[in-house]
Amino acid sequence: MRSIRLDPELDDLVRRAAAREGASVSEFLRRAAVERAQRTLAQREQLADVIGAVRSEGGVAAQTGNAFADLLEHRLHRR
């Protein structure tokens, strides 16, 4: 069993939403937690086959920091 603390504004919001759905606050929060947990885990699982699949030493992307610094320096000297 878990217990959570809600600030007064969120508590009011949850109570009103639960009432609109005809659910208790506890049931409303349980369903919200299930939906959020499933969505979060599904996002990770959808990317599981590509996470960590690319290995790189940087290539051209490694040079973007230098290019950005050069651009800023150029703009600074134009003023």
N, C-alpha and C positions, 0 to 999 in steps of 0.2 A: 504494500500500500504506500502511496505517495501523498504528500500534502504540499500544496503550493500557496503562496501568498500573492494576492492580486492587489494592485493599487485601486483606490476607490473608483476611478474612471473606468478601468478595465473590468472591474467586478460588475459595475452597472451595465456596461456594454454586453458582457457575457450573459448576465441575467436576462436582459431584454431579448437577446438573440435566442437564448434557450426557450424562453416563453413563446416567442414567435413560432419556433419549430415544435412547440408542444413537448419539449423534453426537459428533464431536470438539468440543473447546472452541471452536475457530475456526469450525466450521460452526454451532454453537449461537449464538455471538455474531453471526455474519453474519445468520442468520435473525431474531434478536431486533432487530438494527439495521434490517433491511428492514421488519419489522412496525411498529416505532416510527416510522420515517420515513414510511411510507405512512399511518399513522394521523394523524400530525401534519399532513401535507399535505392529507389528506382533510378534516380539520376546517376548515382554512382555505378550501379549495375549496367546502365546503358552505355557507359564509357569504359567499362572494365576491360574490353578487348583492345582499347587504344591507350589506356593509361600506362605510361612507362614503355610504350612500344617504340618511341623515337629516341635515338641517342644522337647527340650532336655536340660538336666542339664549338659551335657558335657560327662559324662561317660569316656571311655578310651581316647577319643580325648582331654579331658581336661588335661590329663597327658603328652601329647606330648611335651609341653614346658619344663617340668622337665626332660624328657628323653633327649631332645636336649641339654639342659644345662649340663647334666651329660656327654654326649658324648663329648662336647666341652672341658669340664674340663679334661676328660680322655686324649684327644689328646694333650692338652696343657702340661700336666705332662709327657707325653711320650717323648717330645722334649728335 
